[in-house]
Amino acid sequence: MPDFYGQISVFLERLARIAPELGLATLETLYMVGLATFFSLLAGSALAVLLILTGPGGLRPMPRLYRVLDAAVNLGRSFPFIILLIAILPLTRLIAGTTIGSTASIVPLTIAAVPFVGRLMEGCLLEVDAGVIEAARSFGAGNARIIFRVLFPEALPPIILNAAVTAITLLGYSAMAGAVGGGGLGDLAIRYGYNRFQMDVMAYAVVILVVLVQIMQSACNFLYKKLR
């Protein structure tokens, strides 16, 4: 029993020492993932609109442009994130002024997510009943009105779920960004858990990531049910 209490005491002491850094790393992770999710949803939605407009049976078919966009999306999705992270370091430095830290990590996180989000959004918009689109056309709605007044509102519930998928994917990517000094929980886990062999710190980081995933998914599930 004394040994048990002694181990608990040591555990709490080590947790108290690392708690400020864990808190800061968690805030950095939320900052990176939050902004990257926001920017990627905006850019990915714009890409999805182009795919919907120009695709086969689209609102304004342009087969050649669609093929170029489709190939670009597939190419962007095929890059492993860790390779993309290193490959675009010059672009990251140009945009963020540095290649280290949580702000710099937002650039590769966003770029990696845009093709992924574009394809998810395209799928959501394609699921909208064609009869609803035809009804809007019969009332004289133009392409812009159909997209923003019909397609997006009708597809909003699955878009919310896909936003959760995007945020959770970026959460995993943000941990990988820690391998090159990207900040956040991944950076903390590598510096302490890997380089210094403090496996308890790595365990804390993993537990926090699991909790964040559960919160994100639960929140989006709640919104999905409300919108349905």
C-alpha positions as CSV (number, residue, x, y, z in Angstrom):
1,M,0.0,0.0,0.0
2,P,2.8,2.5,0.8
3,D,4.4,1.8,-2.6
4,F,1.0,2.4,-4.3
5,Y,0.6,5.8,-2.6
6,G,4.2,6.6,-3.4
7,Q,3.7,5.9,-7.1
8,I,0.5,8.1,-7.1
9,S,2.5,10.9,-5.5
10,V,5.3,10.6,-8.1
11,F,2.7,10.6,-10.9
12,L,0.9,13.7,-9.6
13,E,4.2,15.5,-9.1
14,R,5.3,14.8,-12.7
15,L,1.9,15.7,-14.0
16,A,2.0,19.0,-12.1
17,R,5.4,19.8,-13.6
18,I,4.4,19.1,-17.2
19,A,0.8,20.5,-16.9
20,P,1.6,24.1,-18.0
21,E,3.4,22.8,-21.2
22,L,0.5,20.3,-21.8
23,G,-2.0,23.2,-21.5
24,L,0.0,25.4,-23.9
25,A,0.5,22.5,-26.4
26,T,-3.3,21.8,-26.3
27,L,-4.1,25.5,-27.1
28,E,-1.5,25.5,-29.9
29,T,-3.1,22.3,-31.4
30,L,-6.6,23.8,-31.2
31,Y,-5.3,27.0,-32.8
32,M,-3.7,25.1,-35.7
33,V,-6.6,22.7,-36.3
34,G,-9.3,25.4,-35.9
35,L,-7.8,27.8,-38.4
36,A,-6.7,25.1,-40.8
37,T,-10.2,23.6,-40.7
38,F,-11.8,27.0,-41.3
39,F,-9.6,27.8,-44.3
40,S,-9.8,24.3,-45.8
41,L,-13.6,24.3,-45.6
42,L,-13.7,27.7,-47.4
43,A,-11.3,26.7,-50.1
44,G,-12.6,23.1,-50.4
45,S,-16.2,24.4,-50.8
46,A,-15.0,26.7,-53.6
47,L,-13.3,23.8,-55.2
48,A,-16.4,21.6,-54.8
49,V,-18.5,24.3,-56.5
50,L,-16.2,24.3,-59.5
51,L,-16.4,20.5,-59.7
52,I,-20.2,20.6,-59.5
53,L,-20.5,23.3,-62.1
54,T,-18.1,21.8,-64.6
55,G,-18.7,18.1,-64.0
56,P,-20.7,15.7,-66.2
57,G,-24.3,16.6,-65.9
58,G,-23.3,19.7,-63.9
59,L,-24.9,23.2,-63.9
60,R,-22.4,24.4,-66.6
61,P,-20.5,21.4,-68.0
62,M,-16.9,22.0,-69.1
63,P,-15.4,18.5,-69.6
64,R,-11.8,19.7,-70.1
65,L,-11.7,22.0,-67.1
66,Y,-13.4,19.3,-65.0
67,R,-10.7,16.7,-66.0
68,V,-8.0,19.1,-65.0
69,L,-9.6,19.8,-61.6
70,D,-10.3,16.2,-61.0
71,A,-6.7,15.2,-61.7
72,A,-5.5,18.0,-59.5
73,V,-7.7,16.9,-56.6
74,N,-6.5,13.3,-57.0
75,L,-2.9,14.4,-57.1
76,G,-3.3,16.5,-54.0
77,R,-4.9,13.7,-52.1
78,S,-2.1,11.2,-53.0
79,F,0.7,13.1,-51.3
80,P,1.5,11.8,-47.8
81,F,1.3,14.7,-45.4
82,I,4.8,14.4,-44.0
83,I,6.2,14.6,-47.5
84,L,4.0,17.6,-48.4
85,L,5.0,19.2,-45.1
86,I,8.6,19.2,-46.1
87,A,8.1,19.8,-49.8
88,I,6.3,23.2,-49.3
89,L,8.6,24.6,-46.7
90,P,9.6,27.5,-49.0
91,L,5.9,28.3,-49.5
92,T,5.3,28.1,-45.8
93,R,8.2,30.5,-45.1
94,L,6.9,32.9,-47.8
95,I,3.4,32.9,-46.3
96,A,4.0,32.7,-42.6
97,G,7.5,34.1,-42.4
98,T,8.8,31.0,-40.7
99,T,8.7,27.2,-41.0
100,I,8.6,26.5,-37.3
101,G,5.7,26.9,-34.8
102,S,2.0,26.5,-34.8
103,T,1.3,29.4,-37.2
104,A,3.6,28.0,-39.8
105,S,1.9,24.6,-39.5
106,I,-1.4,26.1,-40.6
107,V,-0.1,26.5,-44.2
108,P,0.6,22.8,-44.9
109,L,-2.4,21.6,-42.9
110,T,-4.7,23.8,-45.0
111,I,-3.0,22.8,-48.3
112,A,-3.2,19.1,-47.4
113,A,-6.9,19.3,-46.5
114,V,-8.3,21.4,-49.4
115,P,-8.4,18.5,-52.0
116,F,-9.8,16.2,-49.3
117,V,-12.5,18.6,-48.4
118,G,-13.2,19.4,-52.0
119,R,-14.0,15.8,-52.7
120,L,-16.1,15.4,-49.6
121,M,-18.1,18.5,-50.4
122,E,-18.6,17.4,-54.0
123,G,-20.0,14.2,-52.7
124,C,-22.4,16.0,-50.3
125,L,-23.6,18.3,-53.1
126,L,-24.1,15.5,-55.6
127,E,-26.4,13.7,-53.1
128,V,-29.0,16.5,-53.3
129,D,-32.1,15.3,-55.1
130,A,-32.1,16.3,-58.7
131,G,-35.8,17.1,-58.5
132,V,-35.1,19.9,-56.0
133,I,-32.7,21.4,-58.5
134,E,-35.1,21.1,-61.3
135,A,-37.8,22.8,-59.2
136,A,-35.5,25.7,-58.5
137,R,-34.8,26.0,-62.2
138,S,-38.5,26.1,-63.0
139,F,-38.8,29.1,-60.8
140,G,-36.1,30.9,-62.8
141,A,-33.2,30.4,-60.3
142,G,-29.7,30.9,-61.8
143,N,-26.7,28.8,-61.1
144,A,-25.5,30.9,-58.2
145,R,-28.9,30.8,-56.5
146,I,-29.1,27.1,-57.0
147,I,-25.7,26.5,-55.4
148,F,-26.1,28.8,-52.4
149,R,-29.9,28.7,-51.8
150,V,-30.5,25.0,-52.7
151,L,-27.5,22.8,-52.8
152,F,-25.7,24.0,-49.7
153,P,-28.8,24.3,-47.5
154,E,-30.0,20.8,-48.6
155,A,-26.5,19.3,-48.1
156,L,-25.8,21.0,-44.8
157,P,-26.3,18.0,-42.4
158,P,-23.7,15.7,-44.2
159,I,-21.4,18.8,-44.6
160,I,-21.4,19.1,-40.8
161,L,-20.4,15.5,-40.4
162,N,-17.7,15.9,-43.0
163,A,-16.4,19.0,-41.2
164,A,-15.9,16.7,-38.2
165,V,-14.0,14.2,-40.4
166,T,-11.8,17.1,-41.7
167,A,-11.1,18.5,-38.2
168,I,-10.2,15.1,-36.8
169,T,-8.0,14.3,-39.8
170,L,-6.2,17.6,-39.3
171,L,-5.8,16.9,-35.6
172,G,-3.8,13.8,-36.6
173,Y,-1.9,15.8,-39.2
174,S,-1.0,18.4,-36.6
175,A,0.6,15.7,-34.4
176,M,2.8,14.8,-37.4
177,A,3.7,18.4,-37.9
178,G,5.4,18.2,-34.5
179,A,8.1,16.1,-36.1
180,V,9.5,19.2,-37.8
181,G,8.9,21.7,-34.9
182,G,5.3,22.4,-35.7
183,G,4.3,23.0,-32.1
184,G,1.3,21.5,-30.3
185,L,0.8,18.1,-28.7
186,G,2.7,16.3,-31.4
187,D,5.8,18.4,-30.8
188,L,5.5,18.0,-27.1
189,A,5.2,14.2,-27.4
190,I,8.2,14.0,-29.6
191,R,10.4,16.3,-27.5
192,Y,9.6,14.6,-24.2
193,G,8.2,11.2,-25.0
194,Y,10.6,10.2,-27.9
195,N,13.8,12.3,-27.4
196,R,13.8,12.2,-23.6
197,F,12.1,8.8,-23.2
198,Q,9.4,10.2,-20.9
199,M,6.7,7.9,-22.1
200,D,4.2,9.3,-19.5
201,V,4.3,12.7,-21.4
202,M,3.5,10.9,-24.6
203,A,0.6,9.1,-22.9
204,Y,-0.8,12.4,-21.6
205,A,-0.6,13.9,-25.2
206,V,-2.4,10.8,-26.6
207,V,-5.2,11.0,-24.0
208,I,-5.8,14.7,-24.7
209,L,-5.9,13.9,-28.5
210,V,-8.5,11.2,-27.8
211,V,-10.6,13.5,-25.7
212,L,-10.5,16.2,-28.4
213,V,-11.6,13.7,-31.1
214,Q,-14.5,12.6,-28.9
215,I,-15.6,16.2,-28.3
216,M,-15.3,17.2,-32.0
217,Q,-17.3,14.2,-33.2
218,S,-19.9,14.5,-30.5
219,A,-20.5,18.2,-31.2
220,C,-20.9,17.6,-34.9
221,N,-23.2,14.6,-34.3
222,F,-25.4,16.8,-32.2
223,L,-25.5,19.5,-34.9
224,Y,-26.3,16.9,-37.5
225,K,-29.2,15.5,-35.5
226,K,-30.6,19.1,-35.0
227,L,-30.3,20.0,-38.6
228,R,-31.9,16.7,-39.8
